[in-house]
Amino acid sequence: EPCLLLFLLLSTGYKVQAQVSTAPKGAMQVGVARIDITPDGPIRLAGYGARPKSEASKIIHRLSAKALAFGSDAQGASVLVTVDLVGIPKHITQKLANQLATKAGLDPAQLVICASHTHGGPEVGNLLNILQYRGETFSDSLLAVDQLVHISNYTEQLSQKLEEVALAALENRAVSLVAWGQGEVGFAKNRRTPGGPVDKALPLMRITDPYGELKAVLVNYACHGTTLGGEVNQLHGDWMTEAQQMIESNHPGAIAMVAIGCGADANPEPRGKMEHISLHAKSLSDEVDRLLDAPLQPLTQAPVGKIKWINLPFANVPAVPELITQTEDKTVKGYFARLALDRIARGQTIPAELSYPVQTWTFGNELAMINLAGEVVVDYSLRLKKELGADRLWVNAYSNDVPCYIASKRVIREGGYEAVSSMYYYDKPSPFEEKVEDLIIGTVHELLPSAFTSK
């Protein structure tokens, strides 16, 4: 066995001493856990405005939350959670952060939750402001009581399960070898402009035991979970869950996790059929297998996290006369105006800014992981990679909160769904000001150590 361990360590790029132990140089404590988060009964689905108002009861994929815990308590542990959901609202993230701070002493900057952005997942507490708006029609009533109860019960259970899976990963920590690398997958296509920009990178993190046995794989790809359309009113995790299942089938005993990059303006192509889900999942799974057999960069230090909340200004906060006129609009913009007037009549205000979290995790000088909230368009990852270098950068979007689309200067100038109409679906008063791009990018630079920004 010592000879086998020596061979495995050499083949993965780890330096070893003449005397091999069960805790080789460069190892770190890592724990992994999973929990089923499939709703236990009918529930409304999130993701499509055109979807019927009926609850979904049939299941194509079971949904999961999975957690990786890095580092010892002495180092300061970190937890990364992936969820097969359209998004994660910040109040659920903050609740988990408080629970882990109390029960495990975890620094909130050392927690990140990454949503897969499947459009076949359950509504999580009215994450998107579309439950009572469909197509060209309005509904002025509250949700049916049973539908509201189902959503409320699910979000309560979700918080409990996220705490459980995070604590399980912390409890399961054991000596492990961690490495990362990047490949490429090509099924994401820019949905705004034919031939427009996409981020094809597939960063991968491999976690093994000291003998090279695969424990977990974390991958990231910048593409929407919209292979199936809104006419499919059944629970599913789209290509992301299918890919996880394929990877786990190819590597029994390992846990596969998928996060999403800056793919807010990218759709999978082709799309529309179950066979397309399998096609995309296989292309990703095949690239994962190729990377697992390739030399990867060892990560020898547990991540150090930093987080900063910044204010992103909206371009316009309409006053009451403008909102009254806006109610005549027959699209979701008119629906937003009616909701806004109702709030103003109750003494509430329409916010002029969005409070937005920017988070960085640095694994020594080998890897910077950027965690951005919301539906972030591709320009952000391409700009960050240009300014900081793509060889040591991993960008997760849909992290910690999904308040709305995060459009770039270019997209705001061009207009369209991601910049304008989507904001009303997300209960926001207008598009952002163009300067939000520089505010976010500047904050990333501010949070990262000089080893990453000196380029």
Buried (B, 14 or more C-beta within 10 A) or exposed (E): EEEEBBEBBEEBEBEBEEEBEEEBEBBBBBBBBBBEBBBEEBBBBBBBBEBEEEBBEEEBBBBBBBBBBBBEEEBBBBBBBBBBBBBBBBEBBBBBBEBBBEEBEBBBBBBBBBBBBBBBBBBBBBBBBBBBBBEEEEEEEEBEEEBBEBBEBBBEEBBEBBBBBBBBBBEBBBBBBBBBBBBEBEBBBBBBEEEEBBBBBBBBBBBBBBEBEBBBBBBBBBBBBBBBBBEBBEBBBBBBBBBBBBBBEBBEEBBBBBBBBBBBBBBBBEBBEEEBBBBBBBBBBBBBBEBBEEEBBBBBBBBBBBBBEBEBBBBEBBEEEEBEEBBEBEEBBBBBBBBBBEEBEEEEEBEEBBEBBBBBBBBBEBBBBBBBBBBBBBBBBBBBBEEBBBEBBBBBBBBBBBBBBBBBBBBBEBEBBBBBBBBBBBBBBBBBBBEBBEBBBEBBEEBBBEEBBEE
